[in-house]
Amino acid sequence: MNTILVPIDFSDTSENALNYAAGLANYLSASLVLLHVDTIPVYNNEYELVTYTVKDSIEINLELLKEKAIRLKKDNLLVGEVSYYAEAGDLETSISEFISKKNISVIVMGITGHNTKIGETLFGSNSITISRESKVPVFIIPKNYQYKKIENIAFACEYAKDIKEQTGLHLVKSLNAMFNSNLSVLHVIPDNHLLNQTEAEADLFVEEKLENTNHKTFILIGDKVSTSLLDFINTHQIDLIVIEQKKHTIFHKIFYPSATKEIAFNSPIPLLTIHS
């Protein structure tokens, strides 16, 4: 994780995510890229409104981002370069371009709960959409969650037949080593479901791959994946939950209907989404 991208909308939610990203960057000696994307309407003076152009907005936002960058460098001595950009356009498109242009390793975004309007609209929908489409991992940070060193990671692992071809397990293993943390591997099955041959073979594969990794494996029983995972992280000392986003079978789409979205909105701890 050499370069961390942080989308900024100047809300308390994004400010909190920025503070988390700064703590992460400080621990990893990584660089930070701050990005604000806005679409500003242009008014005329017909109704005695002051003309306010996209250029005006970009200049103002750059000044605000500059202040944040200076503060971050002052308060986090181990953070690498802190760069900042403001532009107008589509957030998802801009983020995709920055991932390539700035060699981004990971994105950090904020989110609030289901019961808040901003959580469901602005950073809510954007965080979920970007986590689904991003080519790099995305940290989704709950409102008011303060950065702490990642000592305990939970990985939601689906025992699929193609698990040997997936890269998620390798990434989580590397992540665990990076933070020298403890790993909990979580597999959720429906009530009264016995592991079939495919799942048993996947379980064996996971244990072999994690043989020299400090980990424990848990088989969770539940009719709703998100509920089972949330129950686990609420009753264990977990600092980060990792979910792998990938194309799924019909069974998965029925049994795992929006687990990532449910967890993103309701998790008390950061969620990291990764792709195979």
KOLLOTOR-732845 format. One line per 2 residues: number of its first residue (from 1); their letters; for each residue x, y, z of C-alpha. Coordinates in nm, 2 decimals. Layout:
BEGIN
NUM) a) X/Y/Z | ...
END
This chain:
BEGIN
1) mn) 0.00/0.00/0.00 | 0.23/0.28/-0.13
3) ti) -0.03/0.54/-0.23 | -0.37/0.59/-0.07
5) lv) -0.65/0.79/-0.25 | -0.90/0.97/-0.03
7) pi) -1.21/1.12/-0.20 | -1.31/1.44/-0.01
9) df) -1.65/1.61/0.00 | -1.57/1.83/0.31
11) sd) -1.84/1.66/0.52 | -1.77/1.52/0.87
13) ts) -1.79/1.17/0.72 | -1.51/1.23/0.47
15) en) -1.30/1.42/0.73 | -1.32/1.12/0.95
17) al) -1.22/0.89/0.66 | -0.93/1.12/0.59
19) ny) -0.81/1.09/0.95 | -0.82/0.71/0.92
21) aa) -0.63/0.73/0.59 | -0.37/0.95/0.76
23) gl) -0.32/0.70/1.04 | -0.30/0.41/0.79
25) an) -0.05/0.61/0.57 | 0.15/0.70/0.88
27) yl) 0.18/0.34/0.99 | 0.27/0.22/0.63
29) sa) 0.48/0.53/0.54 | 0.25/0.56/0.24
31) sl) 0.17/0.87/0.03 | -0.18/1.03/0.03
33) vl) -0.37/1.17/-0.27 | -0.67/1.39/-0.17
35) lh) -0.94/1.43/-0.44 | -1.25/1.65/-0.45
37) vd) -1.48/1.61/-0.75 | -1.77/1.85/-0.79
39) ti) -2.02/1.96/-1.05 | -2.10/2.33/-1.01
41) pv) -2.40/2.50/-1.19 | -2.33/2.83/-1.35
43) yn) -2.58/3.11/-1.26 | -2.63/3.44/-1.42
45) ne) -2.73/3.77/-1.26 | -3.08/3.78/-1.39
47) ye) -3.21/3.69/-1.04 | -2.94/3.89/-0.86
49) lv) -2.73/3.57/-0.81 | -2.36/3.60/-0.81
51) ty) -2.20/3.42/-1.10 | -2.02/3.12/-0.96
53) tv) -1.82/2.91/-1.21 | -1.66/2.57/-1.20
55) kd) -1.32/2.75/-1.21 | -1.41/2.94/-0.90
57) si) -1.52/2.62/-0.72 | -1.20/2.44/-0.82
59) ei) -0.98/2.72/-0.69 | -1.16/2.74/-0.36
61) nl) -1.16/2.37/-0.31 | -0.78/2.35/-0.39
63) el) -0.72/2.60/-0.11 | -0.92/2.39/0.13
65) lk) -0.74/2.08/0.03 | -0.41/2.25/0.06
67) ek) -0.49/2.34/0.43 | -0.57/1.97/0.49
69) ai) -0.25/1.85/0.33 | -0.04/2.09/0.54
71) rl) -0.21/1.97/0.86 | -0.17/1.61/0.77
73) kk) 0.20/1.64/0.71 | 0.25/1.83/1.03
75) dn) 0.06/1.58/1.24 | 0.18/1.26/1.07
77) ll) 0.56/1.27/1.03 | 0.58/0.92/0.87
79) vg) 0.34/1.00/0.59 | 0.50/1.03/0.25
81) ev) 0.40/1.29/-0.01 | 0.05/1.45/0.03
83) sy) -0.09/1.57/-0.30 | -0.43/1.72/-0.36
85) ya) -0.66/1.78/-0.66 | -0.99/1.94/-0.73
87) ea) -1.19/1.89/-1.05 | -1.54/1.89/-1.19
89) gd) -1.71/1.58/-1.33 | -1.82/1.24/-1.23
91) le) -1.67/1.10/-0.91 | -1.65/0.74/-1.02
93) ts) -1.49/0.83/-1.35 | -1.24/1.06/-1.18
95) is) -1.14/0.80/-0.93 | -1.09/0.54/-1.20
97) ef) -0.86/0.78/-1.39 | -0.66/0.87/-1.07
99) is) -0.61/0.50/-1.00 | -0.42/0.47/-1.32
101) kk) -0.25/0.81/-1.33 | -0.13/0.81/-0.97
103) ni) -0.06/0.44/-0.93 | -0.32/0.42/-0.64
105) sv) -0.28/0.11/-0.42 | -0.60/0.15/-0.21
107) iv) -0.90/0.39/-0.16 | -1.03/0.51/0.17
109) mg) -1.39/0.65/0.19 | -1.64/0.73/0.46
111) it) -1.99/0.61/0.51 | -2.28/0.68/0.75
113) gh) -2.56/0.45/0.86 | -2.89/0.36/0.69
115) nt) -3.08/0.60/0.91 | -2.91/0.91/0.78
117) ki) -2.99/1.08/0.45 | -2.63/1.15/0.37
119) ge) -2.53/0.79/0.43 | -2.79/0.67/0.19
121) tl) -2.72/0.92/-0.08 | -2.39/1.10/-0.11
123) fg) -2.11/0.89/0.04 | -2.34/0.60/0.09
125) sn) -2.42/0.52/-0.27 | -2.08/0.64/-0.39
127) si) -1.89/0.42/-0.15 | -2.08/0.11/-0.24
129) ti) -2.06/0.18/-0.62 | -1.69/0.25/-0.61
131) sr) -1.62/-0.05/-0.40 | -1.79/-0.27/-0.66
133) es) -1.62/-0.12/-0.96 | -1.28/-0.03/-0.83
135) kv) -0.97/-0.21/-0.95 | -0.80/-0.16/-0.62
137) pv) -0.91/-0.24/-0.26 | -1.15/0.01/-0.09
139) fi) -1.16/0.08/0.28 | -1.51/0.20/0.39
141) ip) -1.49/0.38/0.72 | -1.79/0.41/0.96
143) kn) -1.89/0.75/1.09 | -1.68/0.85/1.39
145) yq) -1.46/0.54/1.38 | -1.11/0.65/1.49
147) yk) -0.80/0.49/1.34 | -0.62/0.22/1.54
149) ki) -0.36/-0.03/1.43 | -0.51/-0.33/1.26
151) en) -0.44/-0.62/1.49 | -0.74/-0.85/1.42
153) ia) -0.87/-0.91/1.07 | -1.18/-1.11/0.97
155) fa) -1.21/-1.24/0.62 | -1.54/-1.35/0.48
157) ce) -1.44/-1.65/0.27 | -1.68/-1.83/0.03
159) ya) -1.59/-2.19/-0.02 | -1.64/-2.19/-0.39
161) kd) -1.51/-2.45/-0.64 | -1.29/-2.19/-0.81
163) ik) -1.12/-2.07/-0.49 | -0.78/-2.20/-0.61
165) eq) -0.80/-1.95/-0.90 | -0.91/-1.65/-0.68
167) tg) -0.66/-1.40/-0.55 | -0.85/-1.29/-0.25
169) lh) -0.69/-1.54/-0.01 | -0.34/-1.44/-0.12
171) lv) -0.42/-1.07/-0.08 | -0.56/-1.12/0.27
173) ks) -0.26/-1.33/0.37 | -0.03/-1.05/0.25
175) ln) -0.24/-0.79/0.44 | -0.22/-1.00/0.76
177) am) 0.15/-1.01/0.73 | 0.17/-0.64/0.66
179) fn) 0.00/-0.56/0.99 | 0.14/-0.86/1.18
181) sn) -0.22/-0.92/1.28 | -0.44/-1.21/1.38
183) ls) -0.67/-1.35/1.11 | -1.02/-1.50/1.15
185) vl) -1.15/-1.68/0.84 | -1.53/-1.68/0.83
187) hv) -1.75/-1.91/0.62 | -2.12/-1.87/0.65
189) ip) -2.36/-2.16/0.57 | -2.74/-2.19/0.60
191) dn) -2.89/-2.37/0.90 | -2.90/-2.75/0.87
193) hl) -2.65/-2.73/0.58 | -2.36/-2.98/0.58
195) ln) -2.04/-2.90/0.40 | -2.04/-3.07/0.06
197) qt) -1.74/-3.21/-0.11 | -1.66/-2.88/-0.29
199) ea) -1.68/-2.69/0.04 | -1.47/-2.95/0.22
201) ea) -1.20/-2.93/-0.04 | -1.21/-2.55/-0.03
203) dl) -1.17/-2.56/0.35 | -0.87/-2.79/0.31
205) fv) -0.72/-2.56/0.05 | -0.76/-2.25/0.28
207) ee) -0.60/-2.43/0.57 | -0.30/-2.54/0.36
209) kl) -0.25/-2.19/0.22 | -0.27/-2.04/0.57
211) en) -0.06/-2.30/0.73 | 0.21/-2.06/0.85
213) tn) -0.03/-1.77/0.92 | -0.17/-1.69/1.26
215) hk) -0.53/-1.76/1.20 | -0.85/-1.94/1.31
217) tf) -1.13/-2.06/1.10 | -1.50/-2.02/1.19
219) il) -1.80/-2.19/1.03 | -2.09/-1.95/1.10
221) ig) -2.45/-2.08/1.08 | -2.72/-1.83/0.96
223) dk) -2.98/-1.77/0.71 | -2.85/-1.42/0.62
225) vs) -2.48/-1.38/0.56 | -2.46/-1.01/0.66
227) ts) -2.63/-1.08/0.99 | -2.39/-1.37/1.07
229) ll) -2.09/-1.16/0.98 | -2.21/-0.86/1.18
231) df) -2.29/-1.08/1.48 | -1.93/-1.21/1.47
233) in) -1.76/-0.88/1.45 | -1.98/-0.74/1.72
235) th) -1.89/-1.02/1.96 | -1.51/-1.04/1.88
237) qi) -1.23/-0.79/1.88 | -1.21/-0.73/1.51
239) dl) -1.05/-0.42/1.36 | -1.12/-0.48/0.99
241) iv) -1.35/-0.71/0.80 | -1.25/-0.80/0.44
243) ie) -1.50/-0.91/0.18 | -1.41/-1.03/-0.17
245) qk) -1.63/-0.89/-0.45 | -1.66/-1.13/-0.75
247) kh) -1.90/-1.27/-0.99 | -2.12/-1.54/-0.83
249) ti) -2.34/-1.83/-0.90 | -2.72/-1.82/-0.88
251) fh) -2.69/-1.98/-0.53 | -2.47/-1.71/-0.41
253) ki) -2.69/-1.43/-0.54 | -2.99/-1.58/-0.36
255) fy) -2.81/-1.66/-0.04 | -2.58/-1.35/-0.03
257) ps) -2.81/-1.08/-0.16 | -2.63/-0.75/-0.07
259) at) -2.41/-0.87/0.21 | -2.15/-0.61/0.12
261) ke) -2.40/-0.32/0.12 | -2.56/-0.43/0.45
263) ia) -2.22/-0.46/0.62 | -2.09/-0.13/0.48
265) fn) -2.39/0.05/0.63 | -2.41/-0.13/0.96
267) sp) -2.06/-0.24/1.05 | -1.90/-0.07/1.36
269) ip) -1.56/-0.13/1.21 | -1.40/-0.05/0.87
271) ll) -1.48/-0.28/0.58 | -1.22/-0.36/0.31
273) ti) -1.35/-0.47/-0.03 | -1.12/-0.66/-0.26
275) hs) -1.16/-0.81/-0.61 | -1.04/-1.14/-0.74
END
